[in-house]
Amino acid sequence: MSRRGSPYASGPHPPYQEHPSKGANPLRRRSDRIESWFFRFLMLVLALGLPAASLSAGVTAYGSSMRAAQAQSVQRHEVAARLTADAGGTRGIAEDAMRQGQVRWTDKDGKERTGTALVNPGTPKGTTVRIWVDQEGTISSPPMTAAATTTGWLVGGTTAVAVATGVIAARTGMRLVLDRRRYAQWDAEWDLVEPGWSARFHQ
């Protein structure tokens, strides 16, 4: 059997070429590598920055609200008052959640005072209710101690959403910039290649 044309025939062999390593795609452009590394950076920011930023903002807001609540607690105090007239409405009806009622109490100086406070609907005259008054003896709202926790959670959640939105916006912006550059490169390369392609069809 002739060895001519055999794949095992002796003769010069093409030089051995190693396969490109994993991830070393020859078609991968520089802009693709930039986008990949920028995306990894954004994921790192999202994984580490989002919890840190939201926690820091929430704790700061909670601390600020608690200081305000403590200041209000110093300026306001709770007293027992008696309802001077039956409160309107009917108990258990949602639309009549609270009613304005006339109340009377004695301040720390022994002076009798009257005012209007929110009471449950249907509360009978003479019922003892707890009200908050300021240093001048005027009825006021209770200190916002409970609101401090809500404020902390709200600010922390809002910060988390803002960080996530910023990451998405940054990735979208980078993608737009790189795509614009890619389109410009494709146009420039096509301007070089197009005359040769067009010449083939005119022969």
N, C-alpha and C positions, 0 to 999 in steps of 0.2 A: 504494500500500500504506500502510495506516494505521500511524503510529508509536506508536499507543496500545498499551501493553503490551509494546513492544519494549524489549529490554534496553539499546538504544542511545538511548532517548528521553532528551530533555534533562530536567533536573530536579536536585534536590539529590542529591548522592552521599554515601554513608556515609563517615565520616572514615577516612582510611588508617591502618591499624594495622600496626605492624612486628611481625614474628614474634619470639618470644622468642629470645634468644641461646642458643647451644648450652650445655646444662647447666643453664639457668634454667628448670627444669620447674616450672610453677605448682602441680603436685600434690606437689611435694617439700616435706616438712615440715621444720621446724627440727631435729627429732630425727634425720631422715635425713641432714641436713648434718653434724650433730655426729658421727653414726656414721661417716660417710665420712671426715671429717678424723681421727677417732680411729684408724680402720683404717690410714690413711696413716702416722700417727705410729708405730703398732705395727710396720708394715713397715719403717720407717726404723730403729727400735730393733733389729729382727731382722737387718737387713742390716748395720748397723754395730756394734751392741752384742754380738751373738752371737760374731763372730770375735774381737773385742777381749777379751771376758770369758773365753772359753775359752782363748785364747792366754795371757792374763795368769795365769789360774789354773794352767794346765799348766806354764808356765815357773817360777812360784813353787813348785809342788809338786816339780818336777824339781830346782830349786836346793836346796830343803830336804832332799830325799833324797840329793843329791850331798854336801851337807855332813855328813850322817849317815854316808854311805859313807866319806868321807875320814877322819872320826873313827874309824871302825872299822878303816880301813887302818892308822892309827897304832897302834891297840891290838892288832892281830892281824898275824901274819906266817905265811908259808907255809914248811913244812919237808918234807923227804923222810923217809918212814917205810917200814919193811918189814913186810909181812904175816907174822905169826907162825904162822898156820894157814890151811889152805885155806878159801876162802869157799864156803859152800854154794850150791845152786842150779845152774842150767845157763845158759850164755850164750845170748842170743838169745830167751829166753822173757820175754814182756812182763810177766807177773805177778811175775817175779823181777827187777824193775828194779834194785834196789840191795839189798845185804846188809850186815849188821853184821859187821865183821871186827876181830880183835885185831891191833893194830899196835904197833911199837916204834920209837922215834926218840931222838936225842940232842939236848938243848936247847943254847942258846947258851953255857951255863955248863959244858957237857961232861957233864951228868948224864943218865943213860939213863932214859927214861920210857916208859910203856905206856898204852894207852887203846883205845877202841873207835871205829871210824870206818866210814862207809858206803863200800863198795867194790862193784865190779861182780861179779855172781854168777859163780862158777866160777873166780875169780882164785886161782892157786896160791900156796902158801906161799913166802915169800921175795921176792915181787914188790914192787918199789918203788912206792909210791903217794904222792901229794902231799896233805898235810893242812894245815889252818889251825889255829893255836893262839893263845891270848891271852897277855897278859903274865905270867899266872900258870902258863903251861904246860898249860892245859886245852884239849882239842880243842874247837873252835867252828866255826860256819858261816863261809863266806867273806864278805867285805864285799859289801854289796848294791849294787854299782856298776851291774850290769845291771838291777836292779829299779828304779833311779831313772828310767830312760827309760820303763819300763812305767807307773810311777806318774804321771809327767807326762802321758802320753797318756790314762790312765784318768781323771785329774782333769779334764783339758781336755775330754774327751768328755762326762763327767758334767755339767760346767758348761754345755756347749752344749745338752744335753738339758733342763737346768733352765731356761735362758733361753727356749728354744722353748716349754716347757710353761707358763712364766709369761706369755708373749705370748698363747698360746691361751686361758689362763684369764682374762686381762684382757679379751680381746675377747668371750669368752662372758659374763663378768660385765656388761660394758657393754651388751651386746645384751639381757640379761635386764632390766636397769634401764630401758633405753629402751622395750622392749616393754611393761613394766608401766605406764610413763607413757602410752604410746600407747593401751593398753586403757582406761586411766582417761579419757583425752580422748574416745575413741569413746563410752564410756558417758555422759559428760556431754553430748556432742553429740546422742546418741540420745534422751536425756531431753528435749531441746528440740524435736527433730523428730518424735518418736513421736506426741505428741498430735495434730498436724496430719495425719499419715498415718492415724491411727485414725479421725479425724473423717470422712474421705472415705468410709470403708466403712459408716458409720452413717447417712449421708444417705439 
